Amino acid sequence: MAWVTVDQARAGMALAAPVTDRMGRLLIPEGAELSERHVNALSAWGVEGIEIESDEAPEPEVEITPEIEADARRQLSPVFRHANSDHPFIGALLDVAVERRAKELALEALEGV
């Protein structure tokens, strides 16, 4: 199962969960295959994202060492140099970005890239 935004939704994707509007009314049932018409209507219905069936293998578990995390933080520091990382939202965003970059670095090291 995977969560995708409305912008990522494509015809032919199978729903892993029903799509409902903001009032909880059923729009598309679980298991349905998205049509082009569905994809075009999702944002008009106010839907932000959908759960789809996914054949992709889950990401392998990787160990993120303090060194990898520090390297990720170093790589991202230019991107956040003008941002106030003391602000709760910016701090959380930086943490998520560091976590994702650290996972990428750990996977690269695992694959020998």
C-alpha distances in whole Angstrom, upper triangle without the diagonal:
4,7,10,13,16,17,14,14,15,17,15,11,10,9,6,9,13,14,17,20,22,24,21,22,19,19,17,15,12,12,14,14,15,19,21,22,19,18,22,22,19,21,24,22,22,18,17,13,10,6,6,5,5,8,9,10,10,13,16,17,20,23,25,28,31,32,29,28,32,31,28,30,33,31,30,33,34,32,32,36,37,34,35,33,35,33,30,28,29,29,25,25,27,25,21,23,25,22,20,23,24,20,21,25,24,22,24,27,25,25,28,28
4,6,10,13,14,11,11,13,15,15,11,11,10,8,10,13,14,17,19,21,23,21,22,20,19,17,16,14,14,15,15,15,18,19,21,18,16,20,20,17,18,22,20,19,16,14,10,8,6,5,6,6,9,9,11,10,12,15,17,20,23,23,27,29,30,27,26,29,29,25,27,30,28,27,30,31,28,29,33,34,31,32,30,32,30,28,25,26,26,23,21,23,22,19,20,22,19,17,20,21,18,19,23,22,20,23,25,24,24,27,27
4,7,10,12,10,10,13,15,15,12,12,10,9,10,12,12,15,16,17,20,18,20,18,17,16,16,14,14,15,15,14,18,18,20,16,15,18,18,14,15,19,17,16,12,10,7,6,5,6,9,9,13,12,14,13,14,18,19,21,24,24,28,29,31,27,26,29,29,25,27,30,28,26,29,30,27,27,31,31,29,30,28,30,28,25,22,23,24,21,19,22,21,17,18,21,19,17,20,22,19,20,23,23,22,24,27,26,26,29,28
4,7,8,6,6,10,13,14,10,12,11,11,12,14,12,15,16,17,21,19,20,18,17,15,16,15,15,15,14,13,16,16,17,14,12,15,15,12,13,16,16,14,11,9,5,6,6,7,10,10,14,13,16,15,16,20,21,23,26,26,29,31,32,28,27,30,29,25,27,29,27,25,28,29,25,26,30,30,28,29,28,30,28,26,22,23,24,21,19,22,22,18,19,22,20,17,20,22,20,20,24,24,22,24,28,27,26,30,28
4,5,5,6,10,13,15,12,14,13,14,14,15,12,14,15,16,19,18,19,18,16,16,17,17,18,17,16,14,16,15,16,14,11,13,13,10,10,13,13,12,9,6,4,6,9,10,14,14,17,17,19,19,19,23,24,26,28,28,31,32,33,29,28,30,30,26,27,30,27,25,28,28,24,25,29,29,26,28,27,29,26,24,21,22,24,21,18,21,22,18,19,22,21,18,21,24,22,22,25,26,25,26,30,29,29,32,30
4,5,5,9,11,14,12,14,13,15,14,14,11,13,13,15,18,17,18,17,14,14,16,16,17,16,15,12,13,12,13,10,7,9,10,7,7,10,11,10,7,6,5,7,10,11,15,16,19,19,22,22,23,26,28,29,32,31,35,36,36,33,31,34,33,29,30,33,30,28,31,31,27,28,31,31,29,30,30,32,29,27,24,25,27,24,22,25,25,22,22,25,24,22,24,27,25,25,29,30,28,30,33,33,32,35,33
4,6,8,12,14,13,16,15,17,18,18,15,17,17,18,22,21,21,20,18,17,20,19,20,18,16,13,14,13,14,12,9,10,11,9,9,12,13,12,10,9,8,10,13,13,17,17,20,19,22,22,22,26,28,29,32,31,34,35,35,32,31,33,32,28,29,31,28,26,29,28,25,26,29,29,27,29,29,31,29,27,24,24,26,24,21,24,25,21,21,25,24,21,23,26,25,24,27,29,27,28,32,32,31,33,31
4,6,10,12,10,13,13,15,16,17,15,18,18,20,23,22,22,21,18,17,19,18,18,17,15,12,14,13,15,13,9,11,13,11,11,15,16,15,12,10,9,9,11,11,14,13,16,15,19,19,19,23,25,26,29,29,32,33,34,30,29,32,30,27,28,30,28,26,29,29,25,26,30,30,28,31,30,32,30,28,25,25,27,24,21,24,24,21,20,24,23,19,22,24,22,21,25,26,24,25,29,29,28,30,28
4,7,9,7,10,10,13,14,14,12,15,16,18,21,20,20,18,15,13,15,15,15,13,11,8,10,10,11,9,6,9,11,9,10,14,14,14,11,10,8,8,10,9,12,12,15,16,19,19,21,25,27,29,31,31,35,36,37,33,32,35,34,30,32,34,31,29,32,32,29,30,34,34,32,34,33,35,33,31,27,28,30,27,24,27,27,24,24,27,25,22,25,27,25,24,28,29,27,28,32,31,30,33,31
4,6,6,10,11,14,16,16,14,18,19,21,24,23,22,19,16,14,16,16,15,13,10,7,8,7,10,9,6,9,12,11,13,15,16,17,14,14,12,11,12,10,12,13,15,16,20,21,22,26,28,30,33,33,37,39,39,35,35,37,36,32,34,36,33,32,35,35,31,33,36,36,35,37,36,38,36,34,31,31,33,30,28,30,30,27,26,29,28,25,27,30,27,26,30,31,28,29,33,32,30,33,31
4,6,9,11,14,16,16,15,18,19,22,25,23,22,19,16,13,15,15,13,11,7,5,5,5,8,8,6,9,12,12,14,16,17,18,16,16,14,13,14,11,13,14,16,17,21,23,25,28,31,33,36,37,40,42,42,39,38,41,39,36,38,40,37,35,39,38,35,37,40,40,38,41,40,42,40,38,34,35,37,34,31,34,34,30,30,33,32,28,31,33,30,29,33,34,31,32,36,35,33,36,34
4,6,9,13,15,15,15,19,21,24,26,24,22,19,17,13,14,14,11,9,5,5,6,8,11,10,10,13,15,14,17,19,19,20,18,18,16,13,13,10,11,12,13,15,19,21,23,27,30,32,35,36,40,42,42,39,38,41,40,36,39,41,38,36,40,40,37,38,42,42,40,42,41,43,41,39,36,37,38,35,33,35,35,31,31,34,32,29,31,33,30,29,33,33,30,32,35,34,32,35,34
4,7,9,12,13,13,16,19,22,24,22,21,18,15,12,13,11,9,8,6,5,8,10,13,11,10,13,15,13,16,19,18,19,16,16,13,10,10,7,7,9,11,13,16,18,20,24,26,29,32,33,37,39,39,36,35,38,37,34,36,38,35,34,37,38,34,36,39,40,38,40,38,40,38,36,33,34,35,32,30,32,31,28,28,31,29,26,28,30,27,27,30,30,28,29,33,31,30,33,32
4,6,9,10,11,15,18,21,23,20,19,16,14,11,10,8,6,6,4,6,10,13,14,12,12,16,16,14,18,20,18,19,16,17,13,10,9,6,6,8,11,13,17,18,21,24,26,29,33,33,37,39,40,37,36,39,39,35,37,40,37,36,39,40,37,38,41,42,40,41,39,41,39,37,34,35,36,32,31,33,32,29,29,32,30,27,30,31,28,28,32,32,29,31,34,32,31,35,34
4,5,7,8,12,15,18,19,16,16,13,12,8,8,5,5,6,6,7,11,14,15,11,12,15,15,13,16,18,16,17,14,14,11,7,6,4,6,9,12,15,17,18,21,24,26,29,32,33,37,39,40,36,35,39,38,35,36,39,37,35,38,39,36,37,40,41,38,39,38,39,37,34,31,33,34,30,29,32,31,27,28,31,29,26,29,31,28,28,32,32,29,32,34,33,32,36,35
4,7,9,13,16,18,20,17,17,14,14,11,9,6,6,8,10,11,15,18,18,15,15,19,18,16,18,21,19,19,15,15,12,8,5,5,5,9,12,14,16,16,19,22,24,27,30,31,34,37,38,35,34,37,37,34,35,38,36,35,38,39,36,36,40,41,38,39,37,38,36,33,31,32,33,29,28,31,29,26,27,30,27,25,28,29,26,27,31,30,28,31,33,31,31,35,34
4,7,9,13,15,16,13,13,11,11,9,7,5,7,9,11,12,16,18,18,15,15,18,17,14,17,19,16,16,13,14,11,8,6,7,9,12,15,17,19,19,21,24,26,29,31,32,36,38,39,36,35,38,38,35,36,39,37,35,38,40,36,36,40,40,37,38,36,38,35,32,30,32,32,29,28,31,29,26,28,30,28,26,30,31,28,29,33,32,30,33,35,34,34,37,37
4,6,10,13,13,10,10,7,8,6,5,4,8,8,11,11,15,17,16,13,14,17,15,12,15,17,14,14,12,13,11,8,8,10,12,15,18,20,23,22,25,28,29,32,35,35,39,41,42,39,38,41,41,37,38,42,40,37,40,41,38,38,42,42,39,39,38,39,36,33,31,33,34,30,30,33,32,28,30,33,31,29,32,34,31,32,36,35,33,36,39,37,37,41,40
4,7,10,11,9,8,6,5,5,6,7,10,10,12,11,13,15,14,10,12,14,12,9,12,13,10,11,8,10,9,7,8,10,13,16,20,21,24,23,26,29,30,33,35,36,39,41,42,39,37,40,40,37,37,40,39,36,39,40,36,36,40,39,37,37,36,37,34,32,29,31,32,29,28,31,31,27,29,32,30,28,31,33,31,32,35,35,34,36,39,38,37,41,40
4,7,8,5,5,5,5,7,9,10,14,13,15,14,16,18,16,12,14,15,12,10,12,12,9,9,8,11,10,9,11,14,17,20,24,25,27,26,29,32,33,35,38,37,41,42,44,41,39,42,42,38,39,42,40,37,40,41,37,37,40,40,37,37,36,37,34,31,29,31,32,29,28,32,31,28,30,33,31,30,33,35,33,34,38,38,36,39,41,40,40,44,43
4,5,5,5,7,7,10,12,14,17,16,18,16,18,18,16,13,14,15,11,9,10,10,6,7,6,10,11,11,14,17,20,23,26,27,30,29,31,34,35,37,39,39,42,43,45,42,39,42,42,39,39,42,40,37,39,40,36,36,39,38,35,36,35,36,33,30,28,30,32,29,28,32,32,29,30,34,32,31,34,36,34,35,39,39,38,40,43,42,42,45,44
4,5,7,10,10,13,15,17,20,20,21,19,21,22,19,16,17,17,14,12,12,12,8,7,8,10,12,13,16,19,22,25,29,29,31,30,31,35,35,37,39,38,42,42,44,41,39,41,42,38,38,41,40,36,38,39,35,35,38,37,34,34,33,34,30,28,25,28,30,27,27,30,30,28,30,33,31,30,34,36,34,35,39,39,38,41,43,43,43,46,45
4,6,9,11,14,15,17,21,20,22,21,23,24,21,18,19,20,16,14,15,14,11,10,11,14,15,16,18,21,24,27,31,32,34,32,34,37,38,40,42,41,44,45,47,44,42,44,45,41,41,44,43,40,42,43,39,38,41,40,37,37,36,37,33,31,28,31,33,30,30,34,33,31,33,36,35,34,37,39,37,38,42,42,41,44,46,46,46,49,48
4,6,9,11,12,14,18,17,20,19,21,23,20,17,19,20,16,14,15,15,12,12,11,14,14,14,15,18,21,24,28,29,31,30,32,35,35,38,40,40,43,44,46,43,41,44,44,41,41,44,43,40,42,43,39,39,42,41,38,38,37,37,34,31,29,32,33,30,30,33,33,30,32,35,34,33,36,38,36,37,41,41,39,42,45,44,44,47,46
4,6,9,11,13,17,16,18,17,19,21,18,15,17,18,15,13,15,14,11,12,12,15,15,15,16,19,21,25,28,30,32,31,33,37,37,40,42,42,46,47,49,46,43,46,47,43,43,47,45,42,44,45,41,41,44,44,41,41,40,40,37,35,32,35,36,33,33,36,36,33,35,38,36,35,38,40,38,39,43,43,41,44,47,45,45,49,48
4,6,7,10,13,12,15,14,16,18,16,13,15,17,14,12,15,15,11,13,12,15,14,13,14,16,18,22,25,27,29,29,31,35,36,39,41,41,45,46,48,45,43,46,46,42,43,46,44,42,44,45,41,41,45,44,41,42,41,41,38,36,33,36,37,34,33,36,36,33,35,38,36,34,37,39,37,38,41,41,40,42,45,44,43,47,46
4,7,10,12,11,13,11,13,15,12,9,12,13,10,9,12,12,9,11,10,13,13,12,13,15,17,21,24,26,29,29,31,34,36,38,41,41,45,46,47,44,42,45,45,41,42,45,43,41,43,44,40,40,44,43,40,41,40,41,38,36,33,35,37,33,32,36,35,32,34,37,35,33,36,38,36,37,40,40,39,41,44,43,42,46,44
4,7,9,7,9,9,11,13,12,8,11,13,11,10,13,14,11,13,11,14,13,10,12,12,14,18,21,23,26,26,29,32,34,36,39,40,43,45,46,43,41,44,44,41,42,45,42,40,43,43,40,40,44,43,41,42,41,42,39,37,34,36,37,34,32,36,35,32,33,36,34,32,35,37,35,35,39,39,37,39,42,40,40,43,42
4,6,6,9,10,13,16,15,12,14,17,15,13,17,17,15,16,14,16,15,11,11,12,13,17,20,22,25,25,28,31,33,36,38,39,43,45,46,43,42,45,45,41,42,45,43,41,44,45,41,42,45,45,43,43,42,43,41,38,35,37,38,35,34,37,36,32,34,37,34,33,36,37,35,35,39,39,36,39,42,40,40,43,42
4,6,9,10,14,17,17,13,15,18,17,15,18,20,17,18,15,17,14,10,9,9,10,14,17,19,21,22,25,28,29,32,35,36,40,42,43,40,39,42,42,39,40,43,41,39,42,43,40,40,44,44,41,42,41,42,39,37,34,36,37,33,32,35,34,30,32,35,32,30,33,35,32,32,36,36,33,36,39,37,36,40,40
4,7,9,13,16,16,14,15,18,18,16,20,21,19,20,17,19,16,12,10,9,8,12,14,17,20,21,24,27,29,32,35,36,40,42,44,40,39,43,42,39,41,44,41,40,43,44,41,41,45,45,43,44,42,44,41,39,36,38,38,35,34,36,35,31,33,35,33,30,34,35,32,32,36,35,33,35,38,36,35,39,38
4,6,9,13,13,10,12,15,15,14,18,19,17,19,16,18,15,12,11,10,10,14,16,19,22,23,26,29,31,34,37,38,42,44,45,42,41,44,43,40,42,45,42,40,44,44,41,42,45,45,43,44,43,45,42,39,36,38,39,36,34,37,36,33,34,36,34,32,35,36,33,33,37,37,34,36,39,38,37,40,39
4,6,10,11,9,10,14,14,13,17,19,17,19,16,18,15,12,12,9,10,13,15,17,21,22,25,28,31,33,37,38,41,43,44,41,40,43,42,39,41,43,41,39,42,43,39,40,44,44,42,44,42,44,42,39,36,38,39,35,34,36,36,32,33,35,33,31,33,35,32,32,35,35,33,35,38,36,35,38,37
4,7,8,6,7,10,11,10,14,15,14,16,14,15,13,11,12,10,11,14,16,18,22,23,25,29,31,34,37,37,41,43,44,40,39,42,41,38,39,42,39,37,40,40,37,38,42,42,40,41,40,42,40,38,34,35,37,34,32,35,34,31,31,34,32,30,32,34,32,31,35,35,33,34,38,36,35,38,37
4,5,5,6,9,10,11,14,15,15,17,15,17,15,14,15,13,15,17,19,21,25,26,28,32,34,37,40,40,44,46,46,43,42,45,43,40,42,44,41,39,42,42,39,40,43,43,41,43,42,45,42,40,37,38,39,36,34,37,37,33,34,37,35,32,34,37,34,33,37,38,35,37,40,39,37,40,39
4,5,5,6,9,10,13,14,14,17,15,17,16,15,17,15,17,19,21,22,26,27,29,33,35,37,41,41,44,46,46,42,42,44,43,39,41,43,40,38,41,40,37,38,42,41,40,42,41,44,41,39,36,37,39,36,33,36,37,33,33,36,35,32,34,37,34,33,37,38,35,36,40,39,38,40,39
4,5,5,6,9,11,11,12,15,14,16,16,15,18,17,19,21,23,25,29,30,32,35,38,40,43,43,46,48,48,45,43,46,45,41,43,45,42,40,43,42,39,40,43,42,41,43,42,44,41,40,36,37,39,37,34,37,38,34,34,38,37,34,36,39,37,36,39,40,38,39,43,42,41,44,42
4,5,5,6,10,10,10,12,11,13,13,12,14,14,16,18,21,23,26,27,29,33,35,37,40,40,44,45,46,42,41,44,43,39,40,43,40,38,41,41,37,38,41,41,39,41,40,42,39,37,33,35,37,34,32,35,35,32,32,35,34,31,34,36,34,34,37,38,36,37,41,40,39,42,40
4,6,6,8,10,10,12,10,12,11,11,13,13,16,17,20,21,25,25,27,31,33,35,38,37,41,42,43,39,38,41,40,36,37,39,37,34,37,37,33,35,38,38,36,38,37,39,36,34,31,32,34,31,29,32,32,29,29,32,31,28,31,33,31,31,34,35,33,34,38,37,36,39,37
4,6,7,8,10,11,11,13,13,13,17,16,19,21,24,25,28,29,30,34,36,38,40,40,43,44,45,41,40,42,41,38,39,41,38,36,38,38,34,35,38,38,36,38,38,40,37,35,32,33,35,32,30,33,34,30,31,34,33,30,33,36,34,33,36,38,36,37,40,40,39,41,39
4,6,5,6,9,9,11,12,13,16,17,20,22,25,26,29,30,31,35,37,39,41,41,44,45,46,43,41,43,43,39,40,42,39,37,39,39,35,36,39,38,36,38,38,39,36,35,31,33,35,32,30,33,34,31,31,35,34,31,34,37,35,34,38,39,37,39,42,42,41,44,42
4,5,5,7,5,8,8,9,13,14,17,19,23,23,27,26,28,32,33,35,38,37,41,42,43,39,38,40,40,36,37,39,37,34,37,36,33,33,37,36,34,35,35,36,33,31,28,30,32,29,27,30,31,27,28,32,31,28,31,33,32,31,35,36,34,36,39,39,38,41,39
4,5,5,5,7,9,11,15,16,20,21,25,25,28,28,29,33,34,35,38,37,40,41,42,39,37,39,38,35,35,37,35,32,35,34,30,31,34,33,31,32,32,34,31,29,26,27,30,27,25,28,29,26,27,30,30,27,30,33,31,31,35,36,34,36,39,39,38,41,39
4,5,8,10,12,14,18,19,23,25,28,29,32,31,33,36,38,39,42,41,44,45,46,42,40,43,42,38,38,41,39,36,38,37,34,34,37,36,34,35,35,37,33,32,28,30,33,30,28,32,33,30,30,34,33,31,34,37,35,35,38,40,38,40,43,43,42,45,43
4,6,9,11,12,16,18,21,23,27,28,31,30,32,35,37,38,41,40,43,44,45,42,40,43,42,39,39,41,39,36,39,39,35,35,38,37,34,36,35,37,33,31,28,30,32,30,28,32,32,29,30,34,33,31,34,36,35,35,39,40,38,40,43,43,42,45,43
4,6,9,12,15,18,21,23,27,27,30,29,30,34,35,36,38,37,41,41,42,39,37,39,39,36,36,38,36,33,35,35,32,32,35,33,31,32,32,33,29,28,24,26,29,26,25,28,29,26,27,31,30,28,31,34,32,33,36,37,36,38,41,41,40,43,41
4,6,8,11,14,18,19,23,24,26,25,27,30,31,33,35,35,38,39,40,37,35,37,37,33,34,37,35,32,34,34,31,31,34,33,31,32,31,32,29,27,24,26,28,25,23,27,27,24,25,29,28,26,29,31,30,30,33,34,33,35,38,37,37,40,39
4,7,11,13,17,18,22,22,24,23,24,28,28,30,32,31,35,35,36,33,31,34,33,30,30,33,31,28,30,31,27,27,30,30,27,28,27,29,26,24,20,22,24,21,20,23,23,20,21,25,24,22,25,28,26,26,30,31,30,32,35,34,34,37,35
4,7,10,13,15,18,18,21,20,21,24,26,27,30,29,33,34,35,32,30,33,32,29,29,32,30,28,30,31,27,27,31,31,28,29,28,30,27,25,22,23,25,22,20,23,23,20,21,24,23,21,24,26,24,24,28,29,27,29,32,32,32,35,33
4,6,10,12,16,16,19,18,20,23,25,27,30,30,33,35,36,33,31,34,34,30,31,34,32,30,33,33,30,30,34,34,31,33,31,33,30,28,25,26,27,24,23,26,25,22,23,26,24,22,25,27,25,25,29,29,27,30,32,31,31,34,33
4,7,9,13,14,16,15,17,21,22,25,28,28,32,33,35,31,30,33,33,30,31,34,32,30,33,34,31,31,35,35,33,34,32,34,31,29,26,27,28,24,23,26,25,21,23,26,23,21,24,26,23,24,28,27,25,28,31,29,29,33,32
4,6,10,11,14,14,17,20,22,25,28,29,32,34,35,32,31,34,34,30,32,35,33,31,34,35,32,33,37,37,35,36,34,36,34,31,29,30,30,27,26,28,27,23,24,27,24,22,25,27,24,24,27,27,25,27,30,29,28,31,31
4,7,9,12,13,16,19,21,24,27,28,32,35,36,32,32,35,34,31,33,36,34,33,36,37,34,35,39,40,37,39,37,38,37,34,31,32,33,29,28,30,29,25,26,28,25,23,26,27,24,24,28,27,24,27,29,27,27,30,30
4,5,8,10,13,16,18,21,25,26,30,32,33,29,29,33,32,29,31,34,31,30,34,35,32,33,37,38,36,37,35,37,36,33,31,31,31,28,27,28,27,23,24,26,23,21,23,24,21,21,24,24,21,23,26,24,23,27,26
4,6,9,12,15,18,21,24,26,30,32,33,29,30,33,32,29,32,34,32,31,35,36,34,35,39,40,38,40,37,40,38,36,33,34,34,30,29,30,29,25,26,27,24,22,24,25,21,21,24,23,20,22,25,23,21,25,25
4,6,9,12,15,17,21,22,26,29,29,26,26,30,28,26,28,31,28,28,32,33,30,32,35,37,35,37,34,37,36,34,31,31,31,28,26,27,26,22,23,24,21,18,20,21,18,17,20,20,16,19,21,19,18,22,21
4,6,8,12,15,18,20,24,27,27,24,24,28,27,25,28,30,28,28,31,33,31,32,35,37,35,37,34,37,36,34,31,31,31,28,26,27,25,22,22,23,20,18,20,20,16,16,19,17,14,17,19,16,16,20,20
4,6,9,12,15,17,21,24,25,21,22,25,25,22,25,27,26,25,29,31,29,30,33,35,33,34,31,33,33,30,28,28,28,24,23,24,22,19,20,20,17,15,17,17,13,14,17,15,13,16,18,15,16,19,20
4,6,9,12,14,17,20,21,18,18,22,21,19,21,24,22,22,26,27,26,27,30,32,30,32,29,31,31,29,27,26,25,22,21,22,19,17,17,17,14,12,14,14,10,11,13,12,9,13,14,12,13,16,17
4,6,10,12,16,19,19,16,17,21,20,19,22,24,23,23,26,29,27,28,31,34,32,33,30,32,32,30,28,28,27,24,23,23,21,18,19,18,15,13,15,14,10,11,13,10,8,12,13,10,11,15,16
4,7,10,13,16,17,15,15,19,19,17,20,23,22,22,25,28,27,27,30,33,31,32,28,30,31,28,27,27,25,22,22,22,19,17,18,17,13,13,14,12,9,11,13,10,9,13,13,10,13,16,17
4,6,9,13,14,11,12,16,15,14,17,20,19,20,23,25,25,25,28,31,29,30,27,29,29,27,26,26,24,21,21,20,17,16,16,15,12,12,12,10,7,9,10,6,7,10,10,8,11,13,15
4,6,10,11,9,10,14,14,14,16,18,19,19,22,25,24,25,27,30,28,29,25,27,28,27,26,25,23,21,21,20,17,16,17,14,11,13,13,9,8,11,10,7,9,12,10,10,13,15,16
4,7,8,6,7,10,11,10,12,15,15,16,18,21,21,21,24,27,25,25,22,24,25,24,23,22,19,18,18,16,14,14,14,11,9,10,10,7,7,10,9,6,10,12,11,11,14,15,16
4,5,5,6,9,10,11,12,14,15,17,18,22,22,22,24,27,26,26,22,24,26,25,25,23,20,20,20,18,15,16,16,12,11,13,12,9,10,13,10,8,12,14,12,13,16,16,17
4,6,5,6,9,10,10,12,14,15,16,20,20,20,21,25,23,23,20,21,24,23,23,21,18,18,19,16,14,15,15,12,11,14,13,10,12,14,12,11,15,16,14,16,19,19,20
4,5,5,6,9,10,10,12,14,15,18,20,20,21,24,24,24,21,23,25,25,25,23,20,20,20,17,15,17,16,12,13,15,13,9,12,14,11,10,14,14,12,15,18,17,17
4,5,5,6,9,10,11,12,14,17,18,18,20,23,22,23,20,23,24,24,23,21,19,19,18,15,14,14,13,10,10,11,9,6,9,10,7,7,11,11,10,12,15,15,15
4,5,5,6,9,10,11,12,15,16,16,17,21,19,20,17,19,21,20,20,18,15,15,15,12,10,11,11,7,7,10,8,5,9,11,9,9,13,14,13,15,18,18,18
4,5,5,6,9,10,10,14,15,15,16,19,18,19,16,18,21,20,21,18,16,16,16,13,12,14,12,9,10,13,10,8,12,13,11,12,16,16,15,17,20,19,19
4,5,5,6,9,10,13,14,15,16,19,19,20,18,20,22,22,22,19,17,18,17,14,13,14,12,9,11,12,9,8,11,11,9,11,14,13,13,16,18,17,16
4,5,5,6,9,11,12,12,14,18,17,18,16,19,20,20,19,16,15,15,14,11,10,11,9,6,8,9,6,5,9,9,8,10,13,12,13,16,17,17,16
4,5,5,6,9,10,10,11,15,14,15,12,15,17,17,17,14,12,13,12,8,9,11,9,6,9,10,8,8,12,12,11,13,16,16,17,19,21,21,20
4,5,5,8,10,10,11,15,15,16,14,17,19,20,20,16,15,16,15,12,12,14,12,9,12,13,10,11,14,14,12,15,18,17,17,20,22,21,19
4,6,7,8,10,11,15,15,17,15,19,20,21,20,17,16,17,15,12,13,14,10,9,12,12,9,10,13,12,11,14,16,15,16,19,20,19,17
4,6,5,7,9,12,12,14,12,16,17,18,16,13,13,14,11,8,10,11,8,7,11,11,8,10,13,13,12,15,17,17,18,21,22,22,20
4,5,5,6,9,10,12,10,14,16,17,16,13,12,14,12,9,12,13,10,10,13,14,12,13,17,16,16,18,21,20,21,24,25,25,23
4,6,5,8,10,13,13,16,17,19,18,14,15,17,14,12,15,16,13,12,16,16,14,16,19,18,17,21,22,21,23,26,26,26,23
4,6,8,8,12,12,15,16,17,15,12,13,15,12,10,13,13,10,11,15,14,13,15,18,17,17,20,22,21,23,26,26,26,24
4,6,5,8,8,12,12,14,13,9,10,12,10,8,11,12,10,11,14,15,14,16,19,18,19,22,23,23,25,27,28,28,26
4,6,8,9,12,13,16,15,11,12,15,13,11,14,16,14,14,18,18,17,18,22,21,21,24,26,25,27,29,31,30,28
4,7,9,12,12,15,14,11,13,15,14,12,16,17,16,16,20,20,19,21,24,24,24,27,29,29,30,33,34,34,31
4,6,9,9,11,11,7,9,12,11,10,13,15,13,15,18,19,18,20,23,23,23,26,28,28,29,32,33,33,31
4,5,6,9,9,7,8,11,11,10,13,15,15,16,18,20,20,21,24,25,25,27,29,30,31,33,35,35,33
4,5,7,8,5,5,8,9,7,10,12,12,13,15,17,17,18,21,22,22,24,27,27,28,30,32,33,31
4,6,9,7,6,9,11,10,12,15,15,15,18,20,20,21,24,25,25,27,29,30,31,33,35,36,34
4,6,5,6,9,10,10,12,14,15,16,18,20,21,22,24,26,26,28,30,31,32,34,36,37,35
4,6,5,6,9,10,11,12,14,15,16,18,20,21,23,24,26,27,29,30,31,33,35,36,35
4,5,5,6,9,10,11,12,14,15,17,18,20,21,23,24,26,27,29,30,31,33,34,33
4,5,5,6,9,10,10,12,14,15,16,18,20,21,22,24,26,27,28,30,31,32,31
4,5,5,6,9,10,11,12,14,15,16,18,20,21,22,24,26,27,28,30,31,30
4,5,5,6,9,10,11,12,14,15,17,19,20,21,23,24,26,27,29,30,29
4,5,5,6,9,10,11,12,14,15,17,18,20,21,23,24,26,27,28,27
4,5,5,6,8,10,10,12,14,15,16,18,20,21,22,24,26,26,25
4,5,5,6,9,10,10,12,14,15,16,18,20,21,22,24,25,24
4,5,5,6,9,10,11,12,14,15,17,18,20,21,23,24,23
4,5,5,6,8,10,11,12,14,15,16,18,20,21,22,21
4,5,5,6,9,10,10,12,14,15,16,18,20,21,19
4,6,5,6,9,10,10,12,14,15,16,18,20,19
4,5,5,6,9,10,11,12,14,15,17,18,17
4,5,5,6,9,10,10,12,14,15,16,15
4,5,5,6,9,10,10,12,14,15,14
4,5,5,6,8,10,10,12,14,14
4,5,5,6,9,10,10,12,11
4,5,5,6,9,10,10,9
4,5,5,6,9,10,10
4,5,5,6,8,9
4,5,5,6,5
4,5,5,6
4,5,8
4,6
4
